[in-house]
């Protein structure tokens, strides 16, 4: 695991397996994103195309992102977290978890995690080197997910500015929120209302600057609760985060404490002999988002495609693990998972590079039978 331990914000977008014309009058119709209580961006959408119109959105994104950057304060801290996973066996290590994250400037960064079902890990980053020792070299999906939503859920404004930005105003839990729809696609969504399947959705309270709902792909949502928020040197962390998939809670994360460390123990940030013997830890790199079309093309405006999004983890060997559909009630959900598992992800890793793992979203599009 990299010292950043969350998702490195940035999504590599690839298009594969299908013959789609460029967006326009002859493009096939795409079924709408399914309804969900946390799918907030359902109203009129405004595309931001000028630098002036994008600036406000990027500032709001940066303000929300700053709250999660605990290490950027330059202050020592000790963060303790618990979370419970209930994936119904679709991902590994269901049950209770404990996690701790410690940081001390000029000394290092230390994180530990343990699941009641048997997984444990300890990582240390110091002097530019990252080490890890635990049950397995690869980090389970739900652990990376918990770290991602607490430490690094949002892409940077600089990265977001390279792609398409659309925005809408909405009401959520009695308050106004601004929802940013961010895409790396070269063909910006032409929808006049609602979200496109390729877009990440970030809904932020414009008054407080606090992230309310984060969704990298339709069907998967992280809901942030600040009723027992934790404050640290000008940063505000949520007291809890609830992750849902297809309307079902799969992980409930609670921030138990966030405290300053007045006199950090230097020995806590020294890698053990066993860690050094294993070499550098597996790095967590940018999430990958792929779009695949199932069926014989070419496809035109007389055809409707209905997507199913498969979410999983790519191991250092390039294998897709813990893969499952975010639209499980769709009749093509099992076929989508099976097709995604056939993908060889190893070519995405440059030859000779450090072993890495990352989240992947495979958007499988199926022809709707008329």
C-alpha positions as CSV (number, residue, x, y, z in Angstrom):
1,X,0.0,0.0,0.0
2,X,1.3,3.4,-0.8
3,X,1.8,5.9,2.0
4,X,-1.3,7.7,0.6
5,X,-3.3,4.6,1.3
6,X,-6.4,5.9,-0.4
7,X,-7.3,6.1,-4.0
8,X,-4.8,8.2,-5.9
9,X,-7.4,10.5,-7.4
10,X,-7.5,10.3,-11.1
11,X,-9.3,7.8,-13.2
12,X,-7.8,6.2,-16.3
13,X,-10.6,5.9,-18.9
14,X,-10.5,3.2,-21.6
15,X,-13.0,2.2,-24.2
16,X,-13.0,-1.4,-25.4
17,X,-15.0,-4.1,-27.2
18,X,-17.6,-2.3,-29.2
19,X,-18.3,-0.1,-32.2
20,X,-19.9,3.1,-31.1
21,X,-20.1,6.3,-33.2
22,X,-19.1,9.6,-31.6
23,X,-21.7,11.3,-29.5
24,X,-24.3,12.9,-31.8
25,X,-27.5,12.3,-33.6
26,X,-26.5,8.8,-34.8
27,X,-25.3,7.5,-31.4
28,X,-27.2,4.7,-29.7
29,X,-29.5,5.6,-26.8
30,X,-28.1,4.8,-23.3
31,X,-30.5,3.8,-20.6
32,X,-30.7,6.3,-17.7
33,X,-28.8,5.7,-14.5
34,X,-31.1,3.8,-12.1
35,X,-32.9,5.7,-9.4
36,X,-31.3,5.7,-5.9
37,X,-32.0,7.8,-2.8
38,X,-28.4,9.0,-3.0
39,X,-28.5,9.7,-6.7
40,X,-29.1,13.4,-6.2
41,X,-28.1,14.9,-9.6
42,X,-31.4,14.3,-11.3
43,X,-32.4,17.8,-12.3
44,X,-31.3,20.2,-15.0
45,X,-27.5,20.0,-15.7
46,X,-25.3,22.8,-16.7
47,X,-22.1,22.1,-18.7
48,X,-19.2,24.3,-17.6
49,X,-17.2,25.2,-20.7
50,X,-15.5,28.5,-20.0
51,X,-12.6,29.1,-17.6
52,X,-14.7,31.5,-15.6
53,X,-17.6,29.2,-15.2
54,X,-15.3,26.3,-14.1
55,X,-13.4,28.3,-11.6
56,X,-16.1,28.3,-8.9
57,X,-16.7,24.6,-9.3
58,X,-13.0,23.9,-9.0
59,X,-12.7,26.1,-5.9
60,X,-15.6,24.3,-4.2
61,X,-14.0,20.9,-5.1
62,X,-10.7,22.0,-3.6
63,X,-12.3,23.4,-0.4
64,X,-14.0,20.1,0.2
65,X,-10.9,18.1,-0.6
66,X,-8.8,20.0,1.9
67,X,-10.8,18.6,4.8
68,X,-9.4,15.1,4.2
69,X,-5.8,16.2,3.9
70,X,-4.8,15.6,7.5
71,X,-1.1,15.2,6.8
72,X,-0.9,18.5,5.0
73,X,-1.4,20.3,8.3
74,X,2.1,19.4,9.4
75,X,0.8,18.3,12.8
76,X,1.2,14.9,14.4
77,X,-2.1,12.9,14.8
78,X,-3.5,9.6,15.8
79,X,-6.7,8.5,14.1
80,X,-8.7,5.5,15.2
81,X,-11.5,4.0,13.1
82,X,-13.9,1.1,13.2
83,X,-16.0,-0.2,10.4
84,X,-18.3,-3.1,9.7
85,X,-18.6,-4.8,6.3
86,X,-21.7,-6.7,5.2
87,X,-21.2,-7.5,1.5
88,X,-23.1,-10.8,1.6
89,X,-19.9,-12.6,0.6
90,X,-19.4,-10.5,-2.6
91,X,-16.1,-9.1,-1.2
92,X,-13.6,-10.5,1.2
93,X,-13.5,-10.2,5.0
94,X,-17.1,-9.4,6.0
95,X,-17.5,-8.4,9.7
96,X,-15.9,-6.0,12.1
97,X,-12.7,-4.1,11.4
98,X,-10.3,-1.8,13.4
99,X,-8.0,0.6,11.8
100,X,-5.5,3.2,13.1
101,X,-3.5,5.8,11.2
102,X,-0.6,7.7,12.8
103,X,1.5,10.5,11.4
104,X,4.4,12.5,12.7
105,X,6.2,15.1,10.6
106,X,9.9,14.3,9.9
107,X,9.3,10.8,11.4
108,X,6.9,9.0,9.2
109,X,3.4,7.5,8.7
110,X,2.2,4.3,10.3
111,X,-1.1,2.5,9.6
112,X,-2.6,-0.8,11.0
113,X,-5.8,-2.7,10.3
114,X,-7.3,-5.9,11.5
115,X,-10.5,-7.8,10.6
116,X,-12.2,-10.2,12.9
117,X,-12.3,-12.7,10.0
118,X,-8.5,-13.0,10.0
119,X,-6.8,-10.3,7.9
120,X,-4.3,-7.9,9.5
121,X,-1.6,-5.5,8.1
122,X,0.9,-3.0,9.3
123,X,2.4,-0.4,7.0
124,X,5.2,2.2,7.6
125,X,6.3,5.0,5.4
126,X,9.5,6.8,6.4
127,X,12.4,8.5,4.6
128,X,10.7,8.1,1.2
129,X,10.3,4.3,1.6
130,X,7.1,2.3,2.1
131,X,7.0,-1.1,3.8
132,X,4.2,-3.4,4.8
133,X,3.8,-6.7,6.6
134,X,0.6,-8.6,7.0
135,X,-1.7,-11.5,6.1
136,X,-1.3,-10.9,2.3
137,X,0.6,-8.5,0.1
138,X,-2.6,-7.3,-1.6
139,X,-4.9,-5.1,0.4
140,X,-8.6,-6.1,0.5
141,X,-11.1,-4.0,-1.4
142,X,-13.1,-2.9,1.7
143,X,-10.0,-1.8,3.6
144,X,-8.8,0.3,0.7
145,X,-12.4,1.6,0.3
146,X,-12.5,2.8,4.0
147,X,-9.2,4.5,3.7
148,X,-10.1,6.1,0.4
149,X,-13.4,7.7,1.6
150,X,-11.6,9.1,4.7
151,X,-8.3,10.3,3.3
152,X,-8.7,10.9,-0.4
153,X,-12.2,10.6,-1.9
154,X,-11.9,13.6,-4.3
155,X,-9.8,14.2,-7.3
156,X,-7.7,17.3,-7.3
157,X,-9.0,20.5,-9.0
158,X,-6.0,20.4,-11.4
159,X,-7.0,16.9,-12.5
160,X,-10.7,17.7,-12.7
161,X,-9.9,20.8,-14.8
162,X,-8.6,18.5,-17.6
163,X,-11.9,16.9,-18.2
164,X,-15.6,17.6,-18.5
165,X,-17.4,19.4,-15.6
166,X,-21.1,19.6,-15.3
167,X,-23.1,20.9,-12.3
168,X,-26.5,21.0,-10.8
169,X,-28.2,22.4,-7.7
170,X,-30.2,20.0,-5.5
171,X,-31.8,19.6,-2.1
172,X,-30.4,16.9,0.2
173,X,-31.6,16.3,3.8
174,X,-33.2,19.7,3.9
175,X,-30.2,21.7,2.7
176,X,-29.0,22.9,-0.7
177,X,-26.0,21.1,-2.3
178,X,-24.0,21.6,-5.4
179,X,-23.4,18.4,-7.3
180,X,-20.3,18.3,-9.6
181,X,-20.4,15.7,-12.4
182,X,-16.8,15.0,-13.5
183,X,-15.7,12.9,-16.5
184,X,-12.5,12.1,-18.3
185,X,-14.4,11.2,-21.5
186,X,-13.5,13.1,-24.7
187,X,-17.2,13.0,-25.6
188,X,-18.9,15.1,-23.0
189,X,-22.3,13.9,-21.9
190,X,-25.1,15.6,-23.9
191,X,-27.8,14.9,-21.3
192,X,-29.9,17.9,-20.4
193,X,-30.8,16.3,-17.1
194,X,-29.4,13.6,-14.9
195,X,-26.0,11.9,-14.7
196,X,-24.1,10.1,-17.4
197,X,-22.7,6.6,-16.6
198,X,-19.1,7.8,-17.2
199,X,-19.3,10.6,-14.6
200,X,-18.2,10.7,-11.0
201,X,-20.7,12.6,-8.8
202,X,-19.6,14.8,-5.9
203,X,-22.3,16.6,-3.9
204,X,-21.0,19.4,-1.6
205,X,-22.6,21.8,0.8
206,X,-21.6,25.2,-0.7
207,X,-21.9,27.0,2.7
208,X,-19.7,24.7,4.8
209,X,-17.7,23.2,2.0
210,X,-18.2,19.7,3.3
211,X,-18.6,16.7,1.0
212,X,-22.1,15.1,1.5
213,X,-22.2,12.3,-1.1
214,X,-19.4,10.8,-3.2
215,X,-20.1,8.4,-6.0
216,X,-17.4,7.3,-8.4
217,X,-19.9,5.2,-10.5
218,X,-23.7,4.8,-10.5
219,X,-24.9,2.3,-8.0
220,X,-22.1,2.9,-5.4
221,X,-22.4,5.9,-3.0
222,X,-20.6,7.1,0.2
223,X,-22.8,9.2,2.5
224,X,-21.0,11.5,4.9
225,X,-22.4,12.3,8.3
226,X,-21.0,15.3,10.3
227,X,-23.3,15.1,13.4
228,X,-20.3,13.9,15.4
229,X,-17.6,15.5,13.2
230,X,-13.9,15.4,14.2
231,X,-12.0,18.6,14.1
232,X,-8.2,18.8,13.6
233,X,-6.2,22.0,12.9
234,X,-8.8,23.5,10.6
235,X,-9.9,20.2,9.0
236,X,-13.3,18.6,9.5
237,X,-13.7,14.8,9.2
238,X,-17.1,13.2,9.2
239,X,-18.1,11.2,12.3
240,X,-19.2,8.4,10.1
241,X,-19.4,7.3,6.4
242,X,-22.0,4.9,5.1
243,X,-21.3,3.1,1.8
244,X,-24.1,1.7,-0.2
245,X,-24.3,-0.4,-3.3
246,X,-27.6,-0.8,-5.2
247,X,-29.4,0.8,-2.2
248,X,-27.9,-1.7,0.3
249,X,-25.5,-0.7,3.1
250,X,-22.2,-2.7,2.6
251,X,-19.9,-0.8,4.9
252,X,-20.5,1.5,7.9
253,X,-17.4,3.5,9.0
254,X,-17.0,5.3,12.3
255,X,-14.3,7.7,13.2
256,X,-13.8,6.8,16.9
257,X,-11.1,9.5,17.7
258,X,-8.8,12.0,16.2
259,X,-6.2,13.3,18.5
260,X,-2.9,15.3,18.4
261,X,0.3,13.4,19.3
262,X,2.3,15.6,21.6
263,X,5.4,13.3,21.8
264,X,5.3,10.6,19.1
265,X,7.4,7.5,19.8
266,X,10.0,7.4,17.0
267,X,10.2,3.6,17.2
268,X,6.6,3.4,15.8
269,X,7.9,4.7,12.5
270,X,10.8,2.3,12.0
271,X,10.2,-0.6,9.7
272,X,10.9,-4.1,11.1
273,X,13.5,-6.5,9.7
274,X,10.7,-8.6,8.3
275,X,9.2,-5.6,6.5
276,X,12.6,-4.7,5.0
277,X,13.1,-8.3,3.9
278,X,9.8,-8.1,1.9
279,X,10.9,-4.9,0.1
280,X,8.7,-2.1,-1.0
281,X,5.0,-2.4,-0.4
282,X,2.5,-2.8,-3.2
283,X,1.5,0.7,-4.4
284,X,-2.1,1.8,-4.8
285,X,-2.5,3.6,-8.1
286,X,-5.2,5.4,-10.0
287,X,-8.6,3.7,-10.4
288,X,-9.4,2.5,-13.9
289,X,-12.7,3.0,-15.6
290,X,-13.5,1.0,-18.8
291,X,-16.5,0.9,-21.1
292,X,-17.3,-2.2,-23.1
293,X,-20.2,-2.9,-25.5
294,X,-21.6,-6.4,-25.7
295,X,-23.1,-7.4,-29.0
296,X,-22.5,-7.0,-32.7
297,X,-22.3,-3.5,-34.0
298,X,-22.3,-1.0,-35.5
299,X,-24.8,0.6,-33.2
300,X,-26.8,3.7,-34.1
301,X,-29.7,5.7,-32.8
302,X,-32.2,2.9,-33.3
303,X,-30.5,0.9,-30.6
304,X,-30.7,1.3,-26.8
305,X,-27.9,0.1,-24.6
306,X,-28.4,-0.6,-20.9
307,X,-25.2,-0.5,-18.8
308,X,-24.2,-2.6,-15.8
309,X,-21.2,-1.4,-13.8
310,X,-18.8,-4.0,-12.3
311,X,-16.7,-2.9,-9.4
312,X,-13.6,-4.8,-8.2
313,X,-9.9,-4.7,-7.5
314,X,-7.0,-5.4,-9.8
315,X,-4.1,-7.3,-8.1
316,X,-0.4,-6.7,-8.9
317,X,-0.6,-9.8,-11.2
318,X,-3.3,-8.1,-13.2
319,X,-6.2,-10.2,-12.0
320,X,-9.6,-8.8,-11.2
321,X,-10.8,-9.9,-7.7
322,X,-13.7,-9.2,-5.4
323,X,-15.7,-8.2,-8.6
324,X,-19.4,-7.7,-8.3
325,X,-22.2,-5.8,-10.2
326,X,-23.5,-2.5,-8.8
327,X,-26.8,-3.2,-10.5
328,X,-27.4,-6.8,-9.3
329,X,-31.1,-6.8,-10.2
330,X,-30.3,-6.3,-13.9
331,X,-30.8,-9.5,-15.9
332,X,-27.3,-9.0,-17.4
333,X,-25.5,-8.5,-14.1
334,X,-23.9,-12.0,-13.9
335,X,-22.9,-11.8,-17.6
336,X,-21.3,-8.4,-16.9
337,X,-19.2,-9.8,-14.0
338,X,-18.1,-12.9,-16.0
339,X,-17.0,-10.7,-18.9
340,X,-15.1,-8.3,-16.7
341,X,-13.2,-11.2,-15.1
342,X,-11.9,-12.2,-18.5
343,X,-10.1,-9.0,-19.0
344,X,-6.3,-9.2,-18.7
345,X,-5.3,-6.0,-16.8
346,X,-1.6,-6.8,-16.8
347,X,-0.8,-4.7,-19.9
348,X,-1.8,-1.6,-17.9
349,X,1.3,-1.9,-15.7
350,X,4.5,-0.6,-17.4
351,X,7.3,-3.1,-17.6
352,X,9.6,-3.0,-14.6
353,X,7.3,-0.8,-12.6
354,X,6.6,-1.3,-8.9
355,X,3.9,-3.8,-8.1
356,X,0.6,-2.1,-7.7
357,X,-3.1,-2.6,-7.3
358,X,-6.1,-0.4,-8.0
359,X,-9.9,-0.2,-8.1
360,X,-11.6,-0.8,-11.4
361,X,-15.0,0.1,-12.8
362,X,-16.0,-1.8,-15.9
363,X,-19.2,-0.4,-17.5
364,X,-20.6,-3.2,-19.6
365,X,-23.3,-2.1,-22.0
366,X,-25.9,-4.6,-23.3
367,X,-28.3,-4.2,-26.2
368,X,-31.9,-3.9,-24.9
369,X,-34.2,-6.3,-26.7
370,X,-37.1,-4.4,-28.2
